[in-house]
Every structure is written in structure tokens, then in C-alpha cells.
Amino acid sequence: MSNSPVINIELLRQSLINWFQREGKDYPWRQTSDPWAILVSELMLQQTTIATVLGRYDSWMKQFPTPKHLAEVDEQVALRSWEGLGYYRRVRSLQAIARKITEDYMGVFPDTEEAIKKLPGIGPYTSGAVLSFAFNKPAPIVDANVARVISRLDNLGIPIDSAAGQKYLWNRAAQLVSPTNARLFNSALMELGQNICTNGNPNCLLCPIREFCTTSHPESLPIKKKKSPISSIEHHDILYIRNRSILMAKCPENERHAGMYRFPQRNDDETLSTPHIFKQTYSVTRFRVTRYIHYVSTLSTIEKNEEFIPINQIHLYPLASPDRKALHSSALSSIIHHIL
């Protein structure tokens, strides 16, 4: 394990900032210091690629330019606006934050670490991102890119996803962040991890802080704990249409897609005699999901969380991406068209 090598931190900061001012990408969220806009970008970017966020960020901000705009809409409107970005708890958290700011802070985003950390669902990374990017305060941030840069810079010999590793990274990030130019420094540190100090074989020759790096084998870092194996899940859903309406199930509060709608699930015995009309596979964290959808013309039982939605209004309801894709598939579309 490294013990934070003694380096000229000010020279490192300036070298990194100078490089970023020449080479840094000009994303929309880097063109603003509005804390709401920055918070939105940070939550969108969690578990989602930059390319996907770029395709949605501007339009989403036009729909909800202030916390008040998001606070006032129904949860289903918020969920529908997030379709395609996945991990829907993020938009529910964002709406809870918007309501807190609207109710407790008169719609004005707080600018202190203590107040920001009291907002619903705000952790150290998001707090540090808002404080540094919006208010230029010297708050540390540690995401996957920053962790990779620091682990190589300091030749860190412990897993970055361990308690000791996380403690080291956050302490080191706090030491390194510029006290006067945190916005540019933290942006530069993340950009370095994204484009130069990448996974596998980093481009060390182009690294603006290579003279400060203490590892001789950057490709071997960072060290991580052994991952859990991917598990397979299979479930069977039904397509049931009655009176030009489609039966859908609303996900309960304790589920991943809480508040959103999905095709109703049935156990194997109930679908065994009905061939599936659609097969779909997708990944969710450490699970590989295989879903079969079966068309049924009659149904004996409707569960309490299931309801009929007019087919011509289904586009107004929030559906997880796999369900929306299934609904628009040629197999389901042809059956729906035939019935109607």
C-alpha cells in the first residue's frame, strides 16, 4: 500500500489544469455553474454512458429547468421522462431532492456541504461534484476514473473497493484538489481517467502528470476485490388485451422499477401450455435476464397491482426500456394490430 508519495502538488495541479484547458471535452454540463443542472448531469451519468446522456440531457433540462418544475409533476411523469436512461431510482431521488429544495430552501439550491448532504440520496461523490463544479469549493470527488488515476499515481496496493481503499482514495483526493480552482481540477482528474489513464493500457506518453506517477505497471492497477459471478434469471410474462386495453402491472415500492409499469408476470405452470411469442434477454447489474412473453386470450385472475391501460395511451405511462422495446417489437405489434 502506498503512503501518499511526497510530490509537488501545486505543480501537479497546474499541469493537469493546463492540459484540461487545452484538451478537455466541452460537455453541456461544463458550460454552466447552475447547481441544479450539474446535479442532474451527475445523476444521469451514474451507470450510464456519456453518449447516452448527451442524447437526453438538453431536452430533459428544457422540460425541468429548475427543481420546482420537477417537484410539481406527478411521479409517473418524472419516470416517463427518464425512460432509456435506466436505474429509475435516480429520477425518484432527483424528484425528492427537488421537492426538498422547493419546500425547505424556497427553490434555491443550498451551497454548503452540510446542507447538500442532507438532501435525499446525496452521498459524498454527488456532494463533492456539486460543491466543486457549481460553487468551485475544494471538495474531493472519487468515481471510477478518479480512483484509477490515484491508484496508479500512488501505486496503491490494496483493492480500491475495500473500506481501506476507499478511505485512502477520499483522503488523497482531498489532499490533491485545488483550493482555488476545484472546478477545473476535478473536471481534469475525471477527464484524465476517461481518455488517458484508461482501463487496460493507459496512454502514459500523453499523460500530463506522468512525471508524478509512481507505478511501473499501470495496466495492473487498480486492484479490485473478486467480482461475484453473473447469475441467470428467467421469467414468464403475459400479453393480455381486453376492450382495446392492455393489462399491465405497476411495480411496487420495494422493487427496482418502483412506480413503473411492466408486463404481468405469471409462474411457469400458468404459461406452460401457451407457447411464447417473444423472447428477450438483457442484463441488470450482476444478473442476466431471459424473459418470455406469452399471448393469452383469457385470464382467470387479475392481481391487485395490475390494471388495464388503453393501448392508445400506453405511450404516456412509464415503462422500463425492456418492456417498451417488447411492446414495440414486431411480434407484439402484429398481435395488437390484429386484435384491434
For each residue, the residues with C-beta under 8 A, 3 or more apart:
1: 156 157 158 164 168
2: 5 154 155 156 157 168 214
3:
4: 154 171 172 175
5: 2 154 155 212 214
6:
7: 11 12 212
8: 11 12 212
9: 12 13 175 176
10: 13 14
11: 7 8 14 15
12: 7 8 9 15 16 176 209 212
13: 9 10 16 17 176 178 181 185
14: 10 11 17 18
15: 11 12 18 19 208 209
16: 12 13 19 20 185 188 189 192 208 209
17: 13 14 20 21 178 181 184 185 188
18: 14 15 21 22 208
19: 15 16 22 23 188 192 208
20: 16 17 23 24 184 187 188 191 192
21: 17 18 24 184
22: 18 19
23: 19 20 191 195
24: 20 21 30 187 188 191
25: 30 191 195
26: 30 31
27: 30 31 41 50 54
28: 31 32 41 54 57 58 61
29: 32 37 38 40 41 57 133
30: 24 25 26 27 133 187
31: 26 27 28
32: 28 29 37 38
33: 38 133 134 135 136 183
34: 37 38 134
35: 38 39 109 111 130 134 135
36: 39 40 65 66 67 101 109
37: 29 32 34 40 41 61
38: 29 32 33 34 35 41 42 129 130 133 134
39: 35 36 42 43 94 97 109 126 129 130
40: 29 36 37 43 44 57 60 61 64 94
41: 27 28 29 37 38 44 45 53 57
42: 38 39 45 46 125 126 129 130
43: 39 40 46 90 91 93 94 126
44: 40 41 48 53 56 57 60 85 90
45: 41 42 48 50 53
46: 42 43 87 90
47: 86 87
48: 44 45 52 53 85 86 87
49: 52 53
50: 27 45 53 54 194
51: 54 55
52: 48 49 55 56 84 85
53: 41 44 45 48 49 50 56 57 85
54: 27 28 50 51 57
55: 51 52
56: 44 52 53 59 60 84 85
57: 28 29 40 41 44 53 54 60 61
58: 28 61 62
59: 56 62 63
60: 40 44 56 57 63 64 81
61: 28 37 40 57 58 64 65
62: 58 59 65
63: 59 60 69 81
64: 40 60 61 69 70 73 81 98
65: 36 61 62 69
66: 36 69 70 107
67: 36 70 71 97 98 99 101 102 107 109
68: 71 72 98 102 107
69: 63 64 65 66 72 73 98
70: 64 66 67 73 78 94 95 98
71: 67 68 95 98 99 101 102 103
72: 68 69 102
73: 64 69 70 77 78 95
74: 77 78
75: 78 79 92 95 259
76: 79 80 259 317 318
77: 73 74 80 81
78: 70 73 74 75 81 82 91 92 94 95
79: 75 76 82 83 88 91 92 259 260 318
80: 76 77 83 316 317 318
81: 60 63 64 77 78 91
82: 78 79 85 88 90 91 318
83: 79 80 318 319 320 321 324
84: 52 56 321
85: 44 48 52 53 56 82 90 91
86: 47 48 320 321
87: 46 47 48 90
88: 79 82 91 92 256 257 258 259 260 318 320
89: 92 93 256 258
90: 43 44 46 82 85 87 93 94
91: 43 78 79 81 82 85 88 94 95
92: 75 78 79 88 89 95 96 258 259
93: 43 89 90 96 97 120 121
94: 39 40 43 70 78 90 91 97 98
95: 70 71 73 75 78 91 92 98 99
96: 92 93 99 100 120 121
97: 39 67 93 94 100 101 119 120 121 122
98: 64 67 68 69 70 71 94 95 101 102
99: 67 71 95 96 102 103
100: 96 97 103 104 105 119 120
101: 36 67 71 97 98 104 105 107 108 109 110 119
102: 67 68 71 72 98 99 105 106 107
103: 71 99 100
104: 100 101
105: 100 101 102 108 109 110 115
106: 102
107: 66 67 68 101 102
108: 101 105
109: 35 36 39 67 101 105 130 134
110: 101 105 115 116 119
111: 35 115 116 131 134 135
112: 115 116
113: 116 117 127 131 137 139
114: 117 118
115: 105 110 111 112 118 119
116: 110 111 112 113 119 122 127 130 131
117: 113 114 122 124 127
118: 114 115 122
119: 97 100 101 110 115 116 122
120: 93 96 97 100
121: 93 96 97
122: 97 116 117 118 119 126 127
123: 126 127
124: 117 127 128 142 170
125: 42 128 129 141 142 143
126: 39 42 43 122 123 129 130
127: 113 116 117 122 123 124 130 131 139
128: 124 125 131 132 139 140 141 142 186
129: 38 39 42 125 126 132 133 139 141 186
130: 35 38 39 42 109 116 126 127 133 134 135
131: 111 113 116 127 128 134 135 137 139 182
132: 128 129 135 136 137 138 139 141 177 182 183 185 186
133: 29 30 33 38 129 130 183 186 187
134: 33 34 35 38 109 111 130 131
135: 33 35 111 130 131 132
136: 33 132 181 182 183
137: 113 131 132 182
138: 132 177 178 179 180 182
139: 113 127 128 129 131 132 177 182
140: 128 170 173 174 176 177 186
141: 125 128 129 132 146 173 177 186 189 190
142: 124 125 128 146 147 150 166 169 170 173
143: 125 146 147 190 193
144: 147 148 193
145: 148 149 189 190 192 193 194 197
146: 141 142 143 149 150 169 173 186 189 190 193
147: 142 143 144 150 151 160 169 222
148: 144 145 151 152 160 193 197 198 199 221 222
149: 145 146 152 153 189 192 193 197
150: 142 146 147 153 154 156 169 172 173 176
151: 147 148 154 155 156 160 169 221 222 223
152: 148 149 155 156 197 202 213 215 218 221 222
153: 149 150 209 212 213 214 215
154: 2 4 5 150 151 172 214
155: 2 5 151 152 214 215 221
156: 1 2 150 151 152 160 165 168 169 221 222 223
157: 1 2 223
158: 1 162 164 165 168 223
159: 162 165 222 223 224 225
160: 147 148 151 156 165 166 169 222 223 224
161: 165 166 224 225
162: 158 159 165 166 225
163: 166 167
164: 1 158 167 168
165: 156 158 159 160 161 162 168 169 223
166: 142 160 161 162 163 169 170
167: 163 164 170 171
168: 1 2 156 158 164 165 171 172
169: 142 146 147 150 151 156 160 165 166 172 173
170: 124 140 142 166 167 173 174
171: 4 167 168 174 175
172: 4 150 154 168 169 175 176
173: 140 141 142 146 150 169 170 176 177 189
174: 140 170 171 177
175: 4 9 171 172
176: 9 12 13 140 150 172 173 185 189
177: 132 138 139 140 141 173 174 182 185 186
178: 13 17 138 181 182 184 185
179: 138 182
180: 138
181: 13 17 136 178 184 185
182: 131 132 136 137 138 139 177 178 179 185 186
183: 33 132 133 136 186 187
184: 17 20 21 178 181 187 188
185: 13 16 17 132 176 177 178 181 182 188 189
186: 128 129 132 133 140 141 146 177 182 183 189 190
187: 20 24 30 133 183 184 190 191
188: 16 17 19 20 24 184 185 191 192
189: 16 141 145 146 149 173 176 185 186 192 193
190: 141 143 145 146 186 187 193 194
191: 20 23 24 25 187 188 194 195
192: 16 19 20 145 149 188 189 195 196 197 207 208 209
193: 143 144 145 146 148 149 189 190 196 197 198
194: 50 145 190 191 198
195: 23 25 191 192 198
196: 192 193 202 203 206 207 208
197: 145 148 149 152 192 193 202 207 218
198: 148 193 194 195 201 202 203
199: 148
200: 219
201: 198 219
202: 152 196 197 198 207 218 219
203: 196 198 206 207
204: 207 210 213 218
205: 210
206: 196 203
207: 192 196 197 202 203 204 210 213
208: 15 16 18 19 192 196
209: 12 15 16 153 192 212 213
210: 204 205 207 213
211:
212: 5 7 8 12 153 209
213: 152 153 204 207 209 210 218
214: 2 5 153 154 155
215: 152 153 155 218 220 221
216:
217: 220 221
218: 152 197 202 204 213 215 221
219: 200 201 202
220: 215 217 223
221: 148 151 152 155 156 215 217 218
222: 147 148 151 152 156 159 160
223: 151 156 157 158 159 160 165 220
224: 159 160 161 227
225: 159 161 162
226:
227: 224 286
228: 286
229: 286
230: 283 286 287 288
231: 286 287 288
232: 287 288 289 290
233: 287 288 289 290
234: 289 290 291 292
235: 265 289 290 291 292
236: 265 266 267 268 270 271 276 291 292 293 294
237: 262 263 264 265 266 291 292 293 294
238: 247 263 264 265 266 271 293 294 295 296 299
239: 246 263 277 278 293 294 295 296 332 335
240: 246 247 264 295 296 299
241: 244 245 246 247 311 336 339
242: 245 247 308
243: 308
244: 241 310 311 312 340
245: 241 242 308 309 310 311
246: 239 240 241 308 309 311 314 336
247: 238 240 241 242 264 299 302 306 307 308 309
248: 261 262 263 264 306 307 308 309 314 317
249: 261 262 263 264 265 303 305 306
250: 259 260 261 305 306 307
251: 255 256 257 258 259 260 261 262 305
252: 255 258 305
253: 258 259
254: 258
255: 251 252 258
256: 88 89 251 284
257: 88 251 260 262 320
258: 88 89 92 251 252 253 254 255
259: 75 76 79 88 92 250 251 253 318
260: 79 88 250 251 257 318 319 320
261: 248 249 250 251 309 317 318 319 323
262: 237 248 249 251 257 265 319 320 323
263: 237 238 239 248 249 293 323 326
264: 237 238 240 247 248 249 303 306
265: 235 236 237 238 249 262
266: 236 237 238 270 271 294
267: 236 270 271
268: 236 271 272
269: 272
270: 236 266 267
271: 236 238 266 267 268 274 276 292 294
272: 268 269
273:
274: 271 294 295 296
275: 294
276: 236 271 279 292 293 294
277: 239 293 294 295 331 332 335
278: 239 292 293 326 329 331 332
279: 276 290 291 292 293
280: 290 291 293 322 325 326
281: 288 289 290 291
282: 288 289 291 322
283: 230 287 288 289
284: 256 287 289
285:
286: 227 228 229 230 231
287: 230 231 232 233 283 284
288: 230 231 232 233 281 282 283
289: 232 233 234 235 281 282 283 284 322
290: 232 233 234 235 279 280 281
291: 234 235 236 237 279 280 281 282 322 326
292: 234 235 236 237 271 276 278 279
293: 236 237 238 239 263 276 277 278 279 280 326 332
294: 236 237 238 239 266 271 274 275 276 277
295: 238 239 240 274 277 335
296: 238 239 240 274 299
297:
298:
299: 238 240 247 296 302
300:
301:
302: 247 299 306
303: 249 264 306
304:
305: 249 250 251 252
306: 247 248 249 250 264 302 303
307: 247 248 250
308: 242 243 245 246 247 248
309: 245 246 247 248 261 313 314 317
310: 244 245 313 314
311: 241 244 245 246 314 336 340
312: 244
313: 309 310 316 317
314: 246 248 309 310 311 317 319 327
315:
316: 80 313
317: 76 80 248 261 309 313 314
318: 76 79 80 82 83 88 259 260 261
319: 83 260 261 262 314 323 324 327
320: 83 86 88 257 260 262 323 324
321: 83 84 86 324 325
322: 280 282 289 291 325 326
323: 261 262 263 319 320 326 327
324: 83 319 320 321 327 328
325: 280 321 322 328 329
326: 263 278 280 291 293 322 323 329 332
327: 314 319 323 324 332 333
328: 324 325 332 333
329: 278 325 326 332 333
330: 333 334
331: 277 278 334 335
332: 239 277 278 293 326 327 328 329 335 336
333: 327 328 329 330 336 337
334: 330 331 337 338
335: 239 277 295 331 332 338 339
336: 241 246 311 332 333 339 340
337: 333 334 340
338: 334 335
339: 241 335 336
340: 244 311 336 337
